[in-house]
Amino acid sequence: MENKSPEQIREYMHENNILLKVEGLKQYFKMGHKELRAVDDVSFEVKKGEVFGIVGESGCGKTTTGRSIIRLYDITGGSVYFEGQRIAAGTRTYKDELKAVRAEYSAEYKKLKKRAEECKKSGDTQAEAQCFEDIAALKDKFDAKAAEIMAEIRSAKYDHTHCNSQYAQEQCKLVDEKFRPLIDAADESSRAELEKQYKAELRLARNDRIMNKIQMIFQDPIASLNPRMTVREIISEGLIIRGIRDKKYIDEQVYKVLNLVGLVPEHAGRYPHEFSGGQRQRIGIARSIILNPDLIIADEPISALDVSIQAQVINLLNDLRDSLGLTIIFIAHDLSVVKYFSDRIAVMYFGKIVELTTSDELFAHPLHPYTKSLLSAIPLPDPHFERKRKRIIYNPIAEHDYSVDKPQMREVKPGHFIYCNNAEFERYRAELEGGKTE
């Protein structure tokens, strides 16, 4: 487990233009006496301005990943960093490490204790004394390591709980730095107006939250909109929660985003049931962009729509990405759509990312058997090809032997990561060098 300071992580993300960093994300759910590992040790980075696609079959954990990033769930383990600040943290990883350290200490202590007893029986007092010195040194080493892990646990809990208040404090400081010199240098006539602006911006800064900069577009446009609220109320809710009171400003922003998503101001007074599925999804998109977020998590935003409407929504998201400078995590199970829309793609299976690379590379050189299976399932509008198309069935038990050689994420070529063990890694590299793809 990497131990980097918050300053080092912030500097690393800034230097590499990284907006979001997910590190060892775990999301486990209790199921009676059992535990469902919906997301198990997932790590990736999303750069500013890119579209990062997550694909996989239903139940693979892709939606849970998105919901964990936006903190709809409290994560079990790992960390999520946004703009250099940790916004979500789980303690399971640290607790597992502490348990392993305790087990190692216990085993070593028993060995040394047994050796000391043997030395005592044999009358070797010098060796017995050395054993007790080794026990004391072992305890000091364990105490230092345990204290380090406990500090990590406290830090994770603090960051998870206080990330929004920390961000609000930083925003208040920026407002102070902006207005204080202006107020001090202003004359009597303009000072009152500046102080009024200062108080208004300071009030908004106190109510600001770092999570406002991450918004989500939900899969079902019917279930995600309150049927008792008008479109104006639905879209403006985020502004009101943030503390904006000017009704004229709120209406202007609502009409502005309605125009951006292809609706008209007259729609603001209607209710969700008066719209078609595609229009309802546009309302959901408008709600997500009104707070000017930096990151949007689109959770299968087109799966509930007709094919003709799907293309319109995808083109809309593409236009918004360019005009607003958005970064998008696009979750879907349709690889054809993801290829068109995404810069990089992560393929998920059973709670883990099994392959991660650029869109072009994934389709040109798929390596993992599950990725090949997904690609083989894409239908083409060609009856002659479809007649001969062969589906590749993925059977993890037959494909992998992880009984001894355990897998991990490895980089087979720059930017192309795959979940594999040592033997598979060498085979995949040979496959790439030989230019072979199945």
Secondary structure in CASP SS format (residue, H / E / C, confidence):
PFRMAT SS
TARGET T0000
AUTHOR 0000-0000-0000
METHOD secondary structure of the structure
MODEL  1
M C 1.00
E C 1.00
N C 1.00
K C 1.00
S C 1.00
P H 1.00
E H 1.00
Q H 1.00
I H 1.00
R H 1.00
E H 1.00
Y H 1.00
M H 1.00
H H 1.00
E H 1.00
N C 1.00
N C 1.00
I E 1.00
L E 1.00
L E 1.00
K E 1.00
V E 1.00
E E 1.00
G E 1.00
L E 1.00
K E 1.00
Q E 1.00
Y E 1.00
F E 1.00
K E 1.00
M E 1.00
G C 1.00
H C 1.00
K E 1.00
E E 1.00
L E 1.00
R E 1.00
A E 1.00
V E 1.00
D E 1.00
D E 1.00
V E 1.00
S E 1.00
F E 1.00
E E 1.00
V E 1.00
K E 1.00
K C 1.00
G C 1.00
E C 1.00
V E 1.00
F E 1.00
G E 1.00
I E 1.00
V E 1.00
G C 1.00
E C 1.00
S C 1.00
G C 1.00
C C 1.00
G C 1.00
K H 1.00
T H 1.00
T H 1.00
T H 1.00
G H 1.00
R H 1.00
S H 1.00
I H 1.00
I C 1.00
R C 1.00
L C 1.00
Y C 1.00
D C 1.00
I C 1.00
T C 1.00
G E 1.00
G E 1.00
S E 1.00
V E 1.00
Y E 1.00
F E 1.00
E C 1.00
G C 1.00
Q E 1.00
R E 1.00
I E 1.00
A E 1.00
A E 1.00
G C 1.00
T C 1.00
R H 1.00
T H 1.00
Y H 1.00
K H 1.00
D H 1.00
E H 1.00
L H 1.00
K H 1.00
A H 1.00
V H 1.00
R H 1.00
A H 1.00
E H 1.00
Y H 1.00
S H 1.00
A H 1.00
E H 1.00
Y H 1.00
K H 1.00
K H 1.00
L H 1.00
K H 1.00
K H 1.00
R H 1.00
A H 1.00
E H 1.00
E H 1.00
C H 1.00
K H 1.00
K H 1.00
S H 1.00
G C 1.00
D C 1.00
T H 1.00
Q H 1.00
A H 1.00
E H 1.00
A H 1.00
Q H 1.00
C H 1.00
F H 1.00
E H 1.00
D H 1.00
I H 1.00
A H 1.00
A H 1.00
L H 1.00
K H 1.00
D H 1.00
K H 1.00
F H 1.00
D H 1.00
A H 1.00
K H 1.00
A H 1.00
A H 1.00
E H 1.00
I H 1.00
M H 1.00
A H 1.00
E H 1.00
I H 1.00
R H 1.00
S H 1.00
A H 1.00
K H 1.00
Y H 1.00
D H 1.00
H H 1.00
T H 1.00
H H 1.00
C H 1.00
N H 1.00
S H 1.00
Q H 1.00
Y H 1.00
A H 1.00
Q H 1.00
E H 1.00
Q H 1.00
C H 1.00
K H 1.00
L H 1.00
V H 1.00
D H 1.00
E H 1.00
K H 1.00
F H 1.00
R H 1.00
P H 1.00
L H 1.00
I H 1.00
D H 1.00
A H 1.00
A C 1.00
D C 1.00
E H 1.00
S H 1.00
S H 1.00
R H 1.00
A H 1.00
E H 1.00
L H 1.00
E H 1.00
K H 1.00
Q H 1.00
Y H 1.00
K H 1.00
A H 1.00
E H 1.00
L H 1.00
R H 1.00
L H 1.00
A H 1.00
R H 1.00
N H 1.00
D C 1.00
R C 1.00
I H 1.00
M H 1.00
N H 1.00
K H 1.00
I E 1.00
Q E 1.00
M E 1.00
I E 1.00
F C 1.00
Q C 1.00
D C 1.00
P C 1.00
I C 1.00
A C 1.00
S C 1.00
L C 1.00
N C 1.00
P C 1.00
R C 1.00
M C 1.00
T C 1.00
V H 1.00
R H 1.00
E H 1.00
I H 1.00
I H 1.00
S H 1.00
E H 1.00
G H 1.00
L H 1.00
I H 1.00
I H 1.00
R H 1.00
G C 1.00
I C 1.00
R C 1.00
D C 1.00
K H 1.00
K H 1.00
Y H 1.00
I H 1.00
D H 1.00
E H 1.00
Q H 1.00
V H 1.00
Y H 1.00
K H 1.00
V H 1.00
L H 1.00
N H 1.00
L H 1.00
V C 1.00
G C 1.00
L C 1.00
V C 1.00
P H 1.00
E H 1.00
H H 1.00
A H 1.00
G H 1.00
R C 1.00
Y C 1.00
P H 1.00
H H 1.00
E H 1.00
F C 1.00
S C 1.00
G H 1.00
G H 1.00
Q H 1.00
R H 1.00
Q H 1.00
R H 1.00
I H 1.00
G H 1.00
I H 1.00
A H 1.00
R H 1.00
S H 1.00
I H 1.00
I C 1.00
L C 1.00
N C 1.00
P C 1.00
D C 1.00
L E 1.00
I E 1.00
I E 1.00
A E 1.00
D E 1.00
E C 1.00
P C 1.00
I C 1.00
S C 1.00
A C 1.00
L C 1.00
D C 1.00
V H 1.00
S H 1.00
I H 1.00
Q H 1.00
A H 1.00
Q H 1.00
V H 1.00
I H 1.00
N H 1.00
L H 1.00
L H 1.00
N H 1.00
D H 1.00
L H 1.00
R H 1.00
D H 1.00
S H 1.00
L H 1.00
G C 1.00
L C 1.00
T E 1.00
I E 1.00
I E 1.00
F E 1.00
I E 1.00
A E 1.00
H C 1.00
D C 1.00
L H 1.00
S H 1.00
V H 1.00
V H 1.00
K H 1.00
Y H 1.00
F H 1.00
S C 1.00
D C 1.00
R E 1.00
I E 1.00
A E 1.00
V E 1.00
M E 1.00
Y E 1.00
F C 1.00
G C 1.00
K E 1.00
I E 1.00
V E 1.00
E E 1.00
L E 1.00
T E 1.00
T E 1.00
S H 1.00
D H 1.00
E H 1.00
L H 1.00
F H 1.00
A H 1.00
H C 1.00
P C 1.00
L C 1.00
H C 1.00
P H 1.00
Y H 1.00
T H 1.00
K H 1.00
S H 1.00
L H 1.00
L H 1.00
S H 1.00
A C 1.00
I C 1.00
P C 1.00
L C 1.00
P C 1.00
D C 1.00
P H 1.00
H H 1.00
F H 1.00
E H 1.00
R H 1.00
K H 1.00
R C 1.00
K C 1.00
R C 1.00
I C 1.00
I C 1.00
Y C 1.00
N C 1.00
P H 1.00
I H 1.00
A H 1.00
E H 1.00
H C 1.00
D C 1.00
Y C 1.00
S C 1.00
V C 1.00
D C 1.00
K C 1.00
P C 1.00
Q E 1.00
M E 1.00
R E 1.00
E E 1.00
V E 1.00
K E 1.00
P C 1.00
G C 1.00
H E 1.00
F E 1.00
I E 1.00
Y E 1.00
C E 1.00
N C 1.00
N H 1.00
A H 1.00
E H 1.00
F H 1.00
E H 1.00
R H 1.00
Y H 1.00
R H 1.00
A H 1.00
E H 1.00
L H 1.00
E H 1.00
G H 1.00
G C 1.00
K C 1.00
T C 1.00
E C 1.00
END
